[in-house]
């Protein structure tokens, strides 16, 4: 079987302004009920300063390839709730609203708060009364949520124990996007540490009869590795099926196929490429 790969990346959105370069890091794309695309993401002036990332970028487009229109940022850090930064939004639609999960940090990096805000129009957001919906470490972050069977599943980056250890992709399940179960592990990486690691930006997608996990930076900042499994709750290094030059990769469905994004510090905004699977 051949490798999963990306086609040519095209830059689709740069949040920079006259006289000031800005970046987009971990981000989320979603299409609203009228077919318009919305992009939300970590943003900050260059150079990178992750612990000063305190707002989420917002832009819209009729087509994910652009052109994109920049809008005022949505959400700002709420220090009264214990938030210290805003990292890695992920948005899903369920019921009559949109649900945004994100890492709000906290004083204790072994007990990061996983925040939740909701919206009916994708422009105006309110934090859910139950936010944060759980806490985990070390710097547990980069949530990605999808429906598997009759439950919601949230994948996120963490470490073997809240104090550190192997970098892992953890997951929890929920019946309603508010009540989340105990932490379980979908992937254990050989690398160990506390903060930033190579299981960041986990994204799980189904293609054909298989599931694919994307994680990175692995091994470099602009590097995402892809693992295949028959089980959406278990991946390992023995079935690595691809490596693409992307950071904070997200996967969307567009024009009848799957596409993958690329962003990050010093990357000039967000880029998009077809995600190509072997025949």
Number of C-alpha atoms within 10 A of each C-alpha: 7 9 15 20 20 21 13 11 17 14 18 20 24 18 22 18 9 5 5 9 16 20 24 28 27 26 28 24 22 21 20 13 9 7 11 13 19 22 25 26 27 25 31 23 17 15 11 16 11 15 11 14 18 20 20 24 22 25 20 21 19 15 16 24 16 13 13 20 14 16 12 11 17 16 18 13 19 14 11 7 13 16 21 21 21 26 29 24 28 24 26 19 17 10 8 9 13 18 25 26 27 25 26 29 28 19 11 14 18 22 18 26 28 25 26 26 21 19 18 14 12 20 14 11 17 14 17 16 10 12 16 23 16 18 22 24 23 25 27 29 32 27 29 25 22 17 13 10 7 8 12 16 23 22 25 26 28 33 30 20 15 18 17 17 17 19 26 27 32 26 23 18 22 16 13 11 18 17 12 17 13 10 14 14 18 19 22 20 18 12 13 16 14 21 18 16 22 24 28 28 28 28 25 23 16 13 11 6 8 12 18 22 26 26 27 26 22 21 13 12 15 19 19 27 25 24 21 25 19 12 12 17 18 15 23 15 14 9 12 18 20 18 20 22 19 28 27 29 32 25 20 18 14 12 8 6 10 17 21 22 27 30 26 23 22 14 18 20 21 26 23 25 21 20 19 15 16 9 7
